[in-house]
Amino acid sequence: MASDRSERSLLVTTPPHLGSGDTTPRIMWTVVASLMPVVAASVWFFGPSALLVVTASVLGAVITEAGFVGRVRLRGGSGVITGILLGLTLPAGIPLWMAFLGGAVSIGLGKLIFGGLGQNIFNPALVGRAFLQAAFPVAVTTWPETGGPWWALRGDNFALPFLSPDPAHTVTAATPLGLMKFEGEGTPLVDLALGTTGGSLGETAGLLILLGGAYLAWRGYLNWRIPVGILATVAVLAGVLHAVDPGRYPGALFTLFSGGLLLGAVYMATDMVTAPVTNLGAWVFAVGIGVLVVVIRMWGGLPEGVMYAILFMNAFVPVLNRATQPRPFGARTVEAPS
C-alpha cells in the first residue's frame, strides 16, 4: 500500500499541470462583451442601420456555422465574434443581404474550409470583408455621413439581393483617409477620437476600442505586444514622413485614429488562432503589419490598408512560429561528427 502511494506521488505527466480556469467559450464571450460598447457607439452615430448591419452579418456567420458544426460548437461564441467584427468593417448603408453573405463567407471560406475553429490561417472576418470588397466594391465603399435624424436609415439597407440599391436613400460623405489622400484635407483629432466622421461602423469609437483592448490584455486574452507593436510602428513611420514633408504626409495621431487601424490592431491582428504564438514572432508580425499599413496608405492606390496588411502577415505566421521558437530548457546542440 505504501509503495502504491509513493508511485502515484512520483507520477510524471506532460504539462500544463495547472489550469487557469478560462475556457474557449468564456474567452469568446468576454471578447463579445468588450465589443458591445463599440457596437453601441456605431448605433449612436449611424442609427438603426448600424444595428441592422451588425445583426445581419452575425446571422450570416452563426447560421453558416450552425449548419456545419451544430449548436454545441455554436455556443462557443466564435461565430458571433466573427459576425460582429465583420459588421464593424462595413458601412451603415450597405444592403443587409450583402452583410449576411459576408458573414457566411467569413465562416465558410475563412474558417470551415480549413477545418474549423483553431485551424484557419487567415482572420475570418477579414476574409469576408475582402470578399465583399471584391464582389461589391461600390456598396462597400459608399460611406454615409453621420448626423441627421437618428431613426432614419443611412442607405438602402433593404435592397433586394442582386439589385442595385437606390442611391437616393444614401447621403454620402468622404472618410478622413479619403479626404487626406485625394484632397489633402485633414480632420480634427477630436472628431477622429470620438468617431464623428464618415467611415465604417468600427471607425466610430477609437477610445472605446482602446479601453476594450486594455481590458482584454489585462485578462490575458490578447498578446499586448501585437497592438502596441502595430501602433508604435505606424506612429514612428508616420511621424518621420510628416517631419520630412508635412504638406504631403499626415501626422502620427491622424494616422493612428483614422480608418480601421485601431479596430484591426486590437481585435483582428490579435486573433489567437491567426497570430504568432511566440513573443518574438508577435513583435515581427506587428512591425510587418505597421509597415504595410503605412506603405499602402501613403503610396498605394487605396486610402486604407489595414485589411490587406493583416491578411498578408497572417500568411507568414506559420513561418514566424517555426523561426522564433525558443530552445527548450536544457537542450544542447548536437555537433556533427568531423
PyMOL commands that set and color helices and strands:
alter all, ss='L'
color gray80, all
select helices_A, chain A and resi 2-9+24-46+48-74+78-88+96-108+112-114+124-135+137-140+167-169+176-183+189-194+201-203+206-219+225-244+252-257+261-268+279-299+306-314+317-323
alter helices_A, ss='H'
color red, helices_A
deselect
rebuild
show_as cartoon
